[in-house]
């Protein structure tokens, strides 16, 4: 797997995703970034202060995006200035023109994986609008239960005891959904999405929340109805989570719905 780290004022270098450059430590995963079992080390991992992602050049979308929301990273009212990711070859990701006609044809939005409102307070927030962080997400889902779940992520920080919310989100490819009409590039539109959420750097001590939503989820659907377990997400995505945790500790909680969902209003 190729590793790229990007820092403000520092340009781009090839390095480990645990870099510390110019005193800036990047911590988007806390207990280890996900491992892509099915990528055969062909993915490109990009590390930014706003997020870490694993780009899949075959699907043209990130297999996962990891990010950390804090009280000072939340900022609303940001513009959407879409750009191709400058760290990726044009053949490995999409560009703005590739989305031409997508909304009219497929009723999809350009959906952020790492959310704009939760991370716009970061100094490199413009990277949230790079298309490596975007997928074609059905408008009903993007503006409905997915948006509600992102809002609940941020709301966790209203608890004075919560300082950090760690999230990994990514696509699932379980059926054919269609193709973007504005591009001739080979790509695969996701059939659904997952999220894994925990707080304060420790899913064992503080619990976790896990969700899977289908592309065809209704705008009015309750996000709590999409609760699942970490085990199911690992099975369906082919991704291993929390790679730095002791396996027995992880196994003790991954087969059941996480308790953090209760803090988010679910039962």
N, C-alpha and C positions, 0 to 999 in steps of 0.2 A: 504494500500500500504506500502510495506517495503521500508525504506529509508536507503541508504548506502552512506556515504561520504568518499572520499579517498583523502588524502593529502600527499604530499611529506614529508618524515620523520615521518609522523604521523600514518601510518598504516590505518586501516579501523575501523570506528565506526558507530553505528546506531544513526542517528540524523536527525534534520530538514534539508531540502535542502537549507535553508538560513543560513547555518553555518558560523561561523567565528572562525577559529582555528589557534592559533599561529600567529594571526594578518593577516591571509590570508583570505580575503573575496572572496567568489566565486559568480560571477555574470554572469550567462550565459543566463538569460531570461529577465532581466530589468523590464518588466511589468507583471511578473508572468509567471511561467512555465505552459505548457499546462496541461489540465485536461482530463484524459482518461475516457470518459463517459461509454464506453462499457467494460472496463476491470474488473469491479466489485471489484476494489481494489486488484486484484491478481497480478498486475505488480510489478516489483521491480525497484525503481528509484535509479540510481547511479549518484552521484555528484562528478565530478572531476574538476580540474582547467581548463582542456581543453574542457570539455563538460559535459552536464547533459543529461541522457537518461532514458527512461522508457522501461524496457525489458519485453517482452511478452513471457512467457514460453510455450505458445501454438504454436505460429508461429515460435518461436526461434529467433525472431528478435526484435529490438527496435521499439516500436510504434511511437516514435519520438526521435530526438536528437537535443538538443539546444546548440548553441555555440556562442562565440563572437570572431570576428576577429579584431585585432588591427594592427597597423603598425609594431610592434615588434613581432607579432606572425607569420608573414609570413616568410617561409623559404623553399627553394626548395632542391631537391636532396636527400631526405630522403629515407631510405630503407624500405621495406615492410616485416617485421618480424612478420608473423601471429602467434597469440596466442589465446587460449581460455581465456575468461575473468576470472581471479582468484576470483572475487567477486561473481560469479554465480555458482550454482551447475551444473555439467556436463549435467544434464537432462534438464536444462532451456535454454541452448544456444548451439551453434555449436562449434566444434573444427576444426583445420586445416584439419584433415583427412576426415572430412565430405564433403569437397569440391573436393575430388578426382574424376577426370573425368568430372567435371561439365562444364568446358570450351568446351571440345570436344563434349559433349552430348547436352548441352543447349546453347552453345555460350554465356556464362555469364562470367563476371569478378567478383572478390571480390570487390564490390563497397563500398567505404567509405561513410557513412552518414555525419559525421563531417570530412571535407576534410583534407588530409595530408598536402598539400602545404600551406594551409591557416593557419594552427595551429602548424606546426612542430617546431616553435620557442618556444613553451611552454616547461617548464621543465619536464612535464610528457607526452611528445609527443609520447612515445612508446605505450601509451594506445589507440592511434588512430588506431593501428593495432590489437587491441583486436577484436575478432569476434562479440562481442556485438555491435560494431559500423559498422559492415559490413553486406551487403545483397548480394545475387546473382543478379547482375544487368547486363542486356544484354550489351555485349561489344559495340554494335552500339550506345546505349544510353550513356553508361558510358564514352566512348571516343569521343562522339559527342556533342549533345546539353547540356547534363548534365555538362560535363567538361567546356563548354563555359560559362554556367551560373555560375559555381563556380569561373571562372576567372573574370567574371563581379562583383561578390561579392567583390573580393579582389581589383579590380580596383576602387571601390567606395572610397577607402582610398587614392587614388591619389588626391582627392579634399582636400585641406588644412583644410577645415571646418569640415571634417568627421574624427572623432577619433575612432569610434566603429561601427562595422557592426554586428548586431544581426540576427541570422538565426535559424529557426526551420525547420528541414527536417524530412521526414518520408515516410513510405510505404502506398500504398493502396492495398486492396485485393478485387477486383471486378470481377475476373474471374480466372479460373484455368490456371496456366502457365506451370506446370510440377513439378517434384520432383528431388532433387539432387540424382544422381545415387550412390554416395559413402557413403550414410548413411541410417541407418534403423530408425533413430529418426523421430518422427512425426514433420513435419514442413510445412510451407506454403510460397511459393515463391511469392513475391509481383507482382502485375500486373501493377503497376505504382508507382509514387512518387510525393510528393509535397514539395515545399519550400515556406516559408514566411520570408521576409527580411525587416528589417528597420534599421535606423541609429541613432546614438547618443542617444539611450535610449528612444526615444519617437516617436511612429508611428503616433500619432495624429498630432504633430507639423511638422514632417519631412516626412510624407508619408510612404508608404510601397510598396513592390512588392510581388506578389503571383504567383506561377506557378504550374501546374500539367503536368507531362510528363508520357506517356504510356511506358511500357517496350519495345514495338515494334517501338518506335520512330527511325527514320532514322538517321544515323550518320551525314548526311549533313543538317538536319533540323535546322531551325532558332529557337533558344530558345525563342525568343520574341513571336513566334506563340503559345506558351503554357501559355500565361498570363491568369490569372483568378482572382477571388475575394476571399477574406478571407472567405466570406459566403459559397462559393462553397466548399472550402477545409474543413470547419467545417462540412458541410452536408455529404460529401463523406467519411471523415475520422472518424467521430464520436468523434472528439477531440475539446475541447474548448480552444481557444487561448487568450492571454493577460488577464489572469484571475484577475489581480490586477487593471485593468482599470475600470473607471466608465462605466457602461453598455451603457448609452446613448452616451458617447463619442465614444466608440467602434462602436456602431451601426451606427454612423453618417458616417463612411467611409467603413465599411466592405462589403457592397453590391456592390461596384464598384471596378474596377481595380485600384490598387494603383498607385499613382503618382510617386513613386520612380523608377518605371520601366523606366521612361524617362531618368533618370540619368544613366541608364544601357544600353542606346542605343535603347530602344524600342519606338514605337509611339502609 
